[in-house]
Amino acid sequence: MHQTSFHSDNLDPALEDDRRFSLWYEKVEALTCCVDITRFEDRPFSGFLRWSGFQDIHVTRFGGAFGRVKRSRSAISRGPDDDFCLVFHRGTGTLRVDQSNRKATLPSGGVFLGTNGVPTDMASDTPFAWTTLTVSRDQLTALVSQADDLLARPLDPQRPAVAHLRRYIESVVKLSRAPHDPQLDAHIRTTLLDLIALVLGARGDAAQIATTRGLRASRIHDIIAEIDRSFMSAGFSAANVARHLGLSTRYVQDLLHETGRSFTERLLERRLQQARQMLTSEQGDRLKISEIALACGFGEVSYFNQRFRRRFGVTPTECRRDSSR
């Protein structure tokens, strides 16, 4: 996963509000599509953006102290693209949307499909907050031929497919803390496409494929999340995951093989990455290497030293020494 984030809190606090807004706005346009933003003048400016890329599909968290966002013809000319965006409204107030001669009103938690290719006007009386899933026109229309008919039409956020896609997006964004894994990125990309196709009503073969892959993807996500939660336990195994999720151990192992890494490989990598993080941190500097090894789930220090050197090309002691220079 490739990720970039930018928050107005990172700017010089001595700057005037107008200047802070201007600098933040420039960053937003550089990272995402061009839009016109109208901030609230009666309150201090704040804004955030977190962009995550899974190959050619993007997830963006965006919001701040502004009440209007427009994709005007001028903005389209500055940054032309015709991508579709599935928007999850996370603000506390009502979001009013006007696109393609259609108007919609979304309560907090509402969801709608938009496009960057035509003018759009969105307004709210409370600060904006949303998550968007951006997919190219060619990709989406190949799965959902009637996608343009769904523009600016609110989707039911309680539908199982919508709720699952929302949860899946939230979970994969958190994977930014894990090491970059191109095979996992490819898997996440495919799953996001499958789930948005189900949300928007894919039909025929596309729907059948999306349903089958989507269920398996959900299981894989649950397995990886369980590894992230429990990898520091020395006795943790695929059998533990299987019992917790109500699956067979063989099924857990087979699903992870589909991602390009076995359970054992994924667990070892997670433990090694955590150990390296602890070795190079101020908090970890107060711990013995043997204590770090045990804390990360390794039962034997000699095995930890061997695997660490094979993975990173240095011993744990050398890694700690190099980081303190």
N, C-alpha and C positions, 0 to 999 in steps of 0.2 A: 504494500500500500504506500502511495505517496501522499503526504499530508502537509498542509500549510495552515497556520493559524495566525490571526492578528487581532489584537484587542486594543481599544483606545487607552486602556490603562498602561500600555507599553510606551505611550507617547510622553513627552516632557510635560509634567503637570503645570509647569510655569506658562505654557502656551495658552493663548486666548482660545475660547471655545470654538470660534469660527475657524481658527487655524487647525485645531485638533480635528474638527470635522473634515476639513479639506484634505488633510493628510490621510486620514482613515479612508475617506471616499476614494482617493486615488488608488489606494491599495486594493480596495474592493473591485474596482473596475479592471485592475491588472490581473486579478485572480479569477473573476467570474465574468458574466455577461455585463454589458454596459447598461446602467439604469440611472434614472434621475431620482434623487432622494431628497425629500423635504423633512428637515429635522424640526423637533419641537423647540420653539424659541423661548419658552417659559421655564425651561429646566436645563441643567447641565448636560452636555453631550456625553453619551457613552455609546459604544458600538463594538460588536464582536463579529468575527467570521472565522469559521473553521472548515477548511476544504479538504476532502479526502478523495483520492482518485484510485479506482480499481480498473486499471488499464484505461478503457475509453468510457467508463461510466463514473459519474461523480456524485458524491454526497456532500451537501453544503449545509452547515448550520449558520444562521445569519440572524442578526437582530440588533436592536438598540433604541435609543431615544429619538425615534422619528416616526411620523404618522402617515407618510405617503411614499410609495415607491412606484415609479412609472417606467415602463419600457416604451418610451416615445419613439416616433419615427427618427428623431435626431439621435437617440441612443442606439437604435437599430443600425443607423448609418455608421456610427462610431465602432460598433462591434457586431457585424452581421452574423447571425447563425439562426438555424431553424430547429434547434433542439427542443424536445419536449421536457417539461419539468413537472414532476408530481410533487405538489406542495403540501406539507403537513403544517397546519397553523398551530403554533405553540404559544401564542400570546394569550393574555388574559381577557382581552376584549373581543369585539366582533370585527371580522375582516371583511371589507367590501371589495368585490372584484368586478372589473369591467373588462372583458376581452371578447373579440370577435362578435361585437354587438350583442353580447350576452352579459347579464349582470347576475351576480350571486352574492349571498350573504352567508358567511361562515362563522359559527360560534367557535369558541376555543376548542381545539381538538379536531376541527374540520379538515377536510382533505379535498383537493381539486387538481385537475390536470390543466396545465397551461403550456404555452409555447413561446419561445423567444422570437419567433418569426413575425408576429403581428403585434401592434400596439396593445399595451396592457396598463391598466390603472388600478392600483390597490391602495386602500386607505383604512386606517384604524384610529380610534380615539385613544388607544393605549399603545405603549411601545411595541414595536414589531418583534416577533420571534418566530422563526420557522425553520423547518428542515426540508430541503429539496433533494430529490433524486433526479438527476439529469441524464437523459438518454437521447441519442441521435434520432432524427426522424426516420432514417432508413431502417435502423434497428427495430424501432417500435412498430412501425407500420408493417414490417414483415411478420410480426406476431399478432398485431391487433389492427386489422385493416381499417376499422371504423374509428381510429383514435381521434381524428379531427372532430367527429361528432360529439365527443365527450368533453371538449374544451369548456372550461368555466362552468361545468356542471358538478355540483357537490357530490362526493361519494360518501356512502354510509361508513363512518369510522368504526362502527360496531361489527361490520362484516368480518368474519374470521380471516379472510385473505388480507384485508386491509390492516387489521390488528397485527397479524403475523408479520407483514412486511414492515410495519412500524417498529416492532420489537427487533426484527432482524437487522434493520438499519442501525438502531441504537447499539446493538451488540457488536457489529462489525467495526463501527467507528472506534469502539474501545480497544480493538485489536491493534491500534496504532502503537501501543506499548510493547507489542511483541516484535521479534525480528522480522525484517522484510522477507516475504516468502512468495515468489512469483507464482508458484503453483496454487497456493491458497488464494492469491489475488484472482487468478483465472477462475477458480471455483466460485468465489464470492460474486464475481461479475456475472457468471452464468446464472447463479441463484437469484440475484437481483432482477435479471431479465425475466426469469421464469415467474417470479412473484409479481412483478408489475404487470406481466401479461395476464395472470390470473385475476389481479385486482381490476383490470380494465375489461375483462370479459373476452379473453382469447377463445377461439372456437376451433373445432376439428383437431387435427394432429397437434397443432401448437398448444392447445389446452391440455391434451393428454400428456404430452411430453413435459410440459411445465408442472403439471400435477405430480407426476412420478418423480421428477428430479427435485421438485420443491420439498416433498416429504423427506427424501433422503438428505437434502441439504439441511433441513431443520434438525435432523438427528445428528449430523456432523457438527453443526453449530453447538448443540447441547453437549456433545462429547468434548469438543475443544474448550468450551466454557468450564466443564468439570475438571479438565486438566489444569486450567489456569487457577481454579480455586484450590486444588488439592495437591499440586505437584511437590510441595515442600514436605509432605508426609513420606517418610522412608518406606512404608509398606504399601504405598499407593500402586495400583495395578489396573489393567484393563478389566479385570473381574470386578473391582470396586466400582468402576464406572458403569459396567453392565448392570450390576445389582441396583445402583442408584437410579438408573434410567429405565429399568424394567426391560432390558435387552439381553441378548445372549452375548457372551464374550467374543465369539467368532464374528458376530454381526458388527460389533464395535470395531474389531480389527479390520474387517473387510471394508467398512466405510472409510476408515482413515487411510487405507491403502489407495483409495480412489483419489485422495488429495495429493498423493505422491510421497507421503511419509507415513511410516508405520507408527503404531502407538508408542513403541519403545523409542523410536527416533525422535518423535515429537516431545515426549516426556524428557528425554535426555537433553535436548536442545533448550527446552524451557528452564531446566535446572541450571544448565551451564550459563545461560544468559543472565539468570538471576545472580549466580555466583560472581560473574564478572562485574555486574552492577554493584554488588556489595563490596567487592575488592577495591573498587575505584571510588567509593563514596566516603565521606567524612565519618558517617556513622559506622560503616563497615571497617574502617581503619582501627577501631578499638577492639575488634574481634580477632581471635586467632584464625588462621586459615582452616584449621580443623573444625572450629566452631562454625565457620561459614559453610563448609562442606556438609556438615550435619544439618544445619538450618535449611539448606537447599534440597534435602532429601537423599543425600548420598550416605549409604551405610558404612562405607569404608573410605578413609582419606586417601589411601594409595590408589584406589580406583578413580577417585575424583581427580587426583593429580594427573593420572594417565590420560583420562578423557579430556581434561581441560587443555593439556598441552597439544593433544592431537587436534582439537577443534580450533584453538587460537594461535598455535605456534609458539607459545611461551608457557612457562610454568605459572601457577598462581602467584608465587613469590615474585617472579619477574614482572607480572602484570601489575601487581601492587606497587613495586618499586618504580616502574615506568610512569605510572599515573601520578606519582608524587614529585616528579622532576619539574 
